[in-house]
Amino acid sequence: MTGDVALQLVSHMLWTGLMLIAPLLLIVMIVGIVVSVFQVVTQIQEMSLSFIPKIITVVLVLQIFGPWMLKLLVNYSSSVITDIPGYF
């Protein structure tokens, strides 16, 4: 395996990981900002108020985007496994 092939594998792995986690991070970040603004406006400084909406959001996002994420991960894994003979 040459350095170019290894670099290409790492690059593809990082892009796949970014695509997997991006919807989850973006939506949870938006919910976190909305909750933080709500806390600032109402001056409620309860710690559970920031965690509970985020946990609920994570569960909902995983239910919605879970099949797509799984399909993306399976496609990446199968492409890497089928290309193993070409690496050597």
DSSP file with accessible surface (Angstrom, degrees, kcal/mol):
  #  RESIDUE AA STRUCTURE BP1 BP2  ACC     N-H-->O    O-->H-N    N-H-->O    O-->H-N    TCO  KAPPA ALPHA  PHI   PSI    X-CA   Y-CA   Z-CA
    1    1 A M              0   0  110      0, 0.0     2,-0.1     0, 0.0    87,-0.1   0.000 360.0 360.0 360.0 129.2    0.0    0.0    0.0
    2    2 A T     >  -     0   0   86     85,-0.2     4,-2.0     1,-0.1     5,-0.2  -0.406 360.0-108.4 -87.6 170.1    1.4    3.3   -1.0
    3    3 A G  H  > S+     0   0   57      1,-0.2     4,-2.6     2,-0.2     5,-0.2   0.840 117.4  57.5 -66.6 -32.8    1.1    6.6    0.9
    4    4 A D  H  > S+     0   0  132      2,-0.2     4,-2.3     1,-0.2    -1,-0.2   0.905 107.0  47.5 -65.4 -40.7   -1.3    8.0   -1.6
    5    5 A V  H  > S+     0   0   36      2,-0.2     4,-2.5     1,-0.2    -2,-0.2   0.921 112.6  49.0 -66.5 -42.6   -3.7    5.1   -1.1
    6    6 A A  H  X S+     0   0   37     -4,-2.0     4,-2.4     2,-0.2     5,-0.2   0.920 111.7  49.4 -63.8 -40.8   -3.5    5.4    2.7
    7    7 A L  H  X S+     0   0  119     -4,-2.6     4,-2.5     1,-0.2    -1,-0.2   0.902 110.7  50.3 -65.5 -37.7   -4.1    9.2    2.5
    8    8 A Q  H  X S+     0   0  141     -4,-2.3     4,-2.6     2,-0.2    -2,-0.2   0.906 110.1  50.3 -66.9 -40.6   -7.1    8.6    0.2
    9    9 A L  H  X S+     0   0   38     -4,-2.5     4,-2.4     2,-0.2    -2,-0.2   0.925 112.2  46.7 -63.0 -43.4   -8.5    6.1    2.7
   10   10 A V  H  X S+     0   0   70     -4,-2.4     4,-2.7     2,-0.2    -2,-0.2   0.917 112.3  50.4 -66.1 -40.9   -8.1    8.4    5.6
   11   11 A S  H  X S+     0   0   56     -4,-2.5     4,-2.3     1,-0.2     5,-0.2   0.933 112.0  46.7 -62.7 -44.7   -9.6   11.3    3.6
   12   12 A H  H  X S+     0   0   89     -4,-2.6     4,-2.2     1,-0.2    -1,-0.2   0.891 112.1  51.8 -65.2 -37.5  -12.6    9.2    2.6
   13   13 A M  H  X S+     0   0   89     -4,-2.4     4,-2.5    -5,-0.2    -2,-0.2   0.927 110.4  47.6 -64.8 -43.9  -13.0    8.0    6.2
   14   14 A L  H  X S+     0   0  109     -4,-2.7     4,-2.4     2,-0.2    -2,-0.2   0.907 112.3  49.0 -66.2 -40.3  -13.0   11.6    7.6
   15   15 A W  H  X S+     0   0  157     -4,-2.3     4,-2.4     2,-0.2    -1,-0.2   0.899 111.6  49.7 -66.7 -38.1  -15.5   12.8    5.1
   16   16 A T  H  X S+     0   0   11     -4,-2.2     4,-2.0    -5,-0.2    -2,-0.2   0.929 111.3  48.9 -65.6 -42.8  -17.8    9.9    5.8
   17   17 A G  H  X S+     0   0   33     -4,-2.5     4,-2.1     2,-0.2     5,-0.2   0.901 111.0  50.6 -62.8 -38.9  -17.5   10.6    9.5
   18   18 A L  H  X S+     0   0   91     -4,-2.4     4,-2.0     1,-0.2    -2,-0.2   0.917 110.5  48.7 -65.5 -40.9  -18.3   14.2    9.0
   19   19 A M  H  < S+     0   0   89     -4,-2.4    -1,-0.2     1,-0.2    -2,-0.2   0.847 111.2  52.0 -67.5 -32.7  -21.3   13.4    6.9
   20   20 A L  H  < S+     0   0   30     -4,-2.0     4,-0.4    -5,-0.2    -2,-0.2   0.911 118.9  32.6 -68.6 -41.8  -22.5   11.0    9.6
   21   21 A I  H  X S+     0   0   68     -4,-2.1     4,-2.8     1,-0.2     5,-0.3   0.676  97.2  85.1 -94.5 -16.0  -22.3   13.4   12.5
   22   22 A A  H  X S+     0   0   32     -4,-2.0     4,-2.7     1,-0.2     5,-0.3   0.904  89.9  47.2 -58.8 -48.8  -23.2   16.7   10.8
   23   23 A P  H  > S+     0   0   25      0, 0.0     4,-2.2     0, 0.0     5,-0.3   0.935 115.1  47.6 -61.0 -40.0  -27.0   16.5   11.0
   24   24 A L  H  > S+     0   0   27     -4,-0.4     4,-2.3     1,-0.2     5,-0.3   0.949 114.8  44.6 -64.5 -47.8  -26.9   15.5   14.6
   25   25 A L  H  X S+     0   0  105     -4,-2.8     4,-2.3     1,-0.2    -1,-0.2   0.910 113.9  49.3 -65.3 -42.7  -24.4   18.2   15.6
   26   26 A L  H  X S+     0   0   97     -4,-2.7     4,-2.2    -5,-0.3    -1,-0.2   0.937 114.1  43.5 -64.1 -46.1  -26.1   21.0   13.7
   27   27 A I  H  X S+     0   0   58     -4,-2.2     4,-2.4    -5,-0.3     5,-0.2   0.918 115.4  47.9 -69.5 -41.0  -29.6   20.3   15.0
   28   28 A V  H  X S+     0   0   28     -4,-2.3     4,-2.6    -5,-0.3    -1,-0.2   0.892 110.9  52.9 -66.7 -35.5  -28.5   19.8   18.6
   29   29 A M  H  X S+     0   0  107     -4,-2.3     4,-2.4    -5,-0.3    -2,-0.2   0.927 109.0  48.9 -64.6 -41.8  -26.4   23.0   18.3
   30   30 A I  H  X S+     0   0  102     -4,-2.2     4,-2.4     2,-0.2    -2,-0.2   0.930 112.4  47.9 -62.9 -44.2  -29.5   24.9   17.1
   31   31 A V  H  X S+     0   0   33     -4,-2.4     4,-2.7     1,-0.2     5,-0.2   0.919 110.8  52.2 -63.2 -40.1  -31.6   23.5   20.0
   32   32 A G  H  X S+     0   0    8     -4,-2.6     4,-2.4     1,-0.2    -1,-0.2   0.898 109.8  48.3 -63.0 -40.1  -28.8   24.4   22.5
   33   33 A I  H  X S+     0   0   97     -4,-2.4     4,-2.6     2,-0.2    -1,-0.2   0.921 111.7  49.7 -66.8 -42.2  -28.7   28.0   21.2
   34   34 A V  H  X S+     0   0   94     -4,-2.4     4,-2.4     2,-0.2    -2,-0.2   0.932 112.9  46.7 -62.6 -43.4  -32.5   28.3   21.4
   35   35 A V  H  X S+     0   0   16     -4,-2.7     4,-2.6     2,-0.2    -1,-0.2   0.912 111.8  51.5 -65.9 -39.6  -32.5   26.9   25.0
   36   36 A S  H  X S+     0   0   56     -4,-2.4     4,-2.3    -5,-0.2    -2,-0.2   0.913 110.1  48.3 -64.2 -42.1  -29.7   29.2   26.0
   37   37 A V  H  X S+     0   0   83     -4,-2.6     4,-2.7     2,-0.2     5,-0.2   0.920 111.3  51.2 -63.4 -41.5  -31.5   32.3   24.6
   38   38 A F  H  X S+     0   0  104     -4,-2.4     4,-2.4     1,-0.2     6,-0.3   0.913 110.4  49.1 -60.3 -42.1  -34.6   31.2   26.5
   39   39 A Q  H  X>S+     0   0   20     -4,-2.6     4,-1.3     1,-0.2     5,-0.9   0.890 112.1  48.3 -66.4 -37.4  -32.6   30.8   29.7
   40   40 A V  H  <5S+     0   0  104     -4,-2.3    -2,-0.2     2,-0.2    -1,-0.2   0.925 113.4  46.9 -68.7 -42.0  -31.1   34.3   29.2
   41   41 A V  H  <5S+     0   0  110     -4,-2.7    -2,-0.2     1,-0.2    -1,-0.2   0.919 123.0  33.1 -67.4 -42.6  -34.4   35.9   28.5
   42   42 A T  H  <5S-     0   0   58     -4,-2.4    -1,-0.2    -5,-0.2    -2,-0.2   0.540 100.8-131.3 -91.7  -7.3  -36.2   34.3   31.5
   43   43 A Q  T  <5 +     0   0  161     -4,-1.3     2,-0.6     1,-0.2    -3,-0.2   0.810  53.8 149.8  58.3  33.5  -33.1   34.2   33.8
   44   44 A I      < -     0   0   73     -5,-0.9    -1,-0.2    -6,-0.3    -2,-0.1  -0.868  25.5-175.2 -93.5 119.6  -33.8   30.6   34.6
   45   45 A Q        +     0   0  143     -2,-0.6     2,-0.5    -3,-0.1    -1,-0.1  -0.257  26.4 145.0-111.8  45.9  -30.4   29.0   35.3
   46   46 A E    >>  -     0   0  108      1,-0.1     4,-0.6     2,-0.0     3,-0.5  -0.723  41.2-150.9 -85.8 126.7  -31.5   25.4   35.7
   47   47 A M  H >> S+     0   0  124     -2,-0.5     4,-1.2     1,-0.2     3,-1.0   0.862  94.2  57.1 -68.4 -35.6  -29.0   22.9   34.4
   48   48 A S  H 3> S+     0   0   52      1,-0.2     4,-2.3     2,-0.2    -1,-0.2   0.785  94.6  68.4 -68.8 -22.3  -31.5   20.2   33.5
   49   49 A L  H <4 S+     0   0   54     -3,-0.5    -1,-0.2     1,-0.2    -2,-0.2   0.816 103.8  43.3 -66.6 -26.8  -33.3   22.7   31.3
   50   50 A S  H <X S+     0   0   16     -3,-1.0     4,-0.7    -4,-0.6    -1,-0.2   0.798 117.2  44.6 -88.2 -27.2  -30.3   22.7   28.9
   51   51 A F  H  X S+     0   0  110     -4,-1.2     4,-2.5     2,-0.1     5,-0.2   0.882 104.2  58.1 -85.5 -40.6  -29.8   18.9   28.9
   52   52 A I  H  X S+     0   0   95     -4,-2.3     4,-2.5     1,-0.2     5,-0.2   0.933 106.9  46.5 -62.2 -47.1  -33.3   17.4   28.6
   53   53 A P  H  > S+     0   0   35      0, 0.0     4,-2.5     0, 0.0    -1,-0.2   0.898 113.2  51.3 -62.8 -34.9  -34.1   19.2   25.3
   54   54 A K  H  X S+     0   0   69     -4,-0.7     4,-2.5     2,-0.2    -2,-0.2   0.912 110.3  47.8 -67.0 -42.0  -30.8   18.2   23.8
   55   55 A I  H  X S+     0   0  106     -4,-2.5     4,-2.2     2,-0.2    -1,-0.2   0.929 113.0  48.1 -64.4 -43.6  -31.2   14.5   24.8
   56   56 A I  H  X S+     0   0   94     -4,-2.5     4,-2.4    -5,-0.2    -2,-0.2   0.917 111.8  50.8 -62.6 -40.6  -34.7   14.5   23.4
   57   57 A T  H  X S+     0   0   20     -4,-2.5     4,-3.0    -5,-0.2     5,-0.2   0.907 108.0  52.1 -63.8 -41.7  -33.4   16.1   20.2
   58   58 A V  H  X S+     0   0   46     -4,-2.5     4,-2.5     2,-0.2     5,-0.2   0.933 110.4  48.3 -60.9 -44.6  -30.6   13.5   19.8
   59   59 A V  H  X S+     0   0   74     -4,-2.2     4,-1.9     1,-0.2    -2,-0.2   0.938 114.3  45.8 -62.3 -44.5  -33.1   10.7   20.1
   60   60 A L  H  X S+     0   0   88     -4,-2.4     4,-2.2     2,-0.2    -2,-0.2   0.918 112.8  49.3 -66.3 -42.1  -35.5   12.3   17.5
   61   61 A V  H  X S+     0   0    7     -4,-3.0     4,-3.5     1,-0.2     5,-0.3   0.907 110.7  50.6 -65.3 -40.2  -32.6   13.0   15.1
   62   62 A L  H  X S+     0   0   81     -4,-2.5     4,-1.3    -5,-0.2    -1,-0.2   0.869 110.5  49.9 -66.1 -33.7  -31.3    9.5   15.4
   63   63 A Q  H  < S+     0   0  136     -4,-1.9    -1,-0.2    -5,-0.2    -2,-0.2   0.884 118.5  38.4 -69.3 -37.5  -34.8    8.1   14.7
   64   64 A I  H  < S+     0   0  123     -4,-2.2     4,-0.3    -5,-0.2    -2,-0.2   0.937 130.4  27.0 -78.0 -49.4  -35.2   10.3   11.6
   65   65 A F  H  X S+     0   0   68     -4,-3.5     4,-2.7    -5,-0.2     5,-0.2   0.485  95.9  95.6 -94.3  -4.2  -31.6   10.2   10.2
   66   66 A G  H  X S+     0   0   23     -4,-1.3     4,-2.8    -5,-0.3     5,-0.2   0.913  83.9  48.0 -56.0 -48.5  -30.7    6.8   11.6
   67   67 A P  H  > S+     0   0   92      0, 0.0     4,-2.4     0, 0.0    -1,-0.2   0.917 114.2  47.5 -61.5 -39.0  -31.5    4.7    8.5
   68   68 A W  H  > S+     0   0  108     -4,-0.3     4,-2.4     2,-0.2    -2,-0.2   0.916 113.0  48.8 -66.3 -41.4  -29.7    7.2    6.2
   69   69 A M  H  X S+     0   0   28     -4,-2.7     4,-2.4     2,-0.2    -1,-0.2   0.907 112.0  48.7 -64.5 -42.2  -26.7    7.1    8.6
   70   70 A L  H  X S+     0   0  111     -4,-2.8     4,-2.7    -5,-0.2     5,-0.2   0.917 111.1  50.1 -63.9 -42.4  -26.6    3.4    8.7
   71   71 A K  H  X S+     0   0  140     -4,-2.4     4,-2.6    -5,-0.2    -2,-0.2   0.919 111.2  49.4 -62.7 -41.8  -26.9    3.1    4.9
   72   72 A L  H  X S+     0   0   35     -4,-2.4     4,-2.3     1,-0.2    -2,-0.2   0.927 112.8  46.9 -63.5 -42.7  -24.0    5.5    4.5
   73   73 A L  H  X S+     0   0   76     -4,-2.4     4,-2.7     2,-0.2    -2,-0.2   0.899 112.5  49.1 -67.6 -39.9  -21.9    3.6    7.0
   74   74 A V  H  X S+     0   0   79     -4,-2.7     4,-2.9     2,-0.2     5,-0.2   0.918 111.4  50.0 -66.5 -41.0  -22.7    0.2    5.3
   75   75 A N  H  X S+     0   0   86     -4,-2.6     4,-2.1    -5,-0.2    -2,-0.2   0.919 112.6  47.0 -63.6 -42.1  -21.8    1.6    1.9
   76   76 A Y  H  X S+     0   0   43     -4,-2.3     4,-2.3    -5,-0.2    -2,-0.2   0.948 114.0  47.3 -63.3 -46.5  -18.5    3.0    3.1
   77   77 A S  H  X S+     0   0   49     -4,-2.7     4,-2.6     1,-0.2     5,-0.2   0.916 112.6  48.4 -62.9 -43.1  -17.6   -0.3    4.9
   78   78 A S  H  X S+     0   0   58     -4,-2.9     4,-2.5     1,-0.2    -1,-0.2   0.884 110.7  51.1 -67.9 -35.0  -18.5   -2.4    1.9
   79   79 A S  H  X S+     0   0   38     -4,-2.1     4,-1.3    -5,-0.2    -1,-0.2   0.908 112.6  46.2 -68.5 -37.9  -16.5   -0.2   -0.5
   80   80 A V  H  < S+     0   0   34     -4,-2.3     4,-0.3     2,-0.2    -2,-0.2   0.935 114.6  47.3 -68.0 -42.6  -13.5   -0.4    1.8
   81   81 A I  H >< S+     0   0  108     -4,-2.6     3,-1.1     1,-0.2    -2,-0.2   0.913 112.3  48.6 -67.8 -40.8  -13.8   -4.2    2.3
   82   82 A T  H 3< S+     0   0   97     -4,-2.5    -1,-0.2     1,-0.2     4,-0.2   0.778 110.1  53.0 -71.5 -22.7  -14.3   -4.9   -1.5
   83   83 A D  T >X S+     0   0   85     -4,-1.3     3,-0.7    -5,-0.2     4,-0.7   0.423  78.1 101.3 -90.8   3.5  -11.3   -2.8   -2.4
   84   84 A I  H X> S+     0   0   77     -3,-1.1     3,-1.4    -4,-0.3     4,-0.5   0.911  78.1  53.5 -56.6 -44.4   -8.9   -4.6    0.0
   85   85 A P  H >4 S+     0   0  103      0, 0.0     3,-0.8     0, 0.0    -1,-0.2   0.850 105.2  56.4 -62.7 -26.5   -7.3   -6.7   -2.8
   86   86 A G  H <4 S+     0   0   67     -3,-0.7    -2,-0.2     1,-0.2    -3,-0.1   0.649  94.2  67.7 -77.2 -12.9   -6.5   -3.5   -4.7
   87   87 A Y  H <<        0   0   35     -3,-1.4    -1,-0.2    -4,-0.7   -85,-0.2   0.709 360.0 360.0 -79.4 -19.3   -4.6   -1.9   -1.9
   88   88 A F    <<        0   0  185     -3,-0.8   -86,-0.0    -4,-0.5     0, 0.0  -0.617 360.0 360.0-111.5 360.0   -1.8   -4.5   -2.1
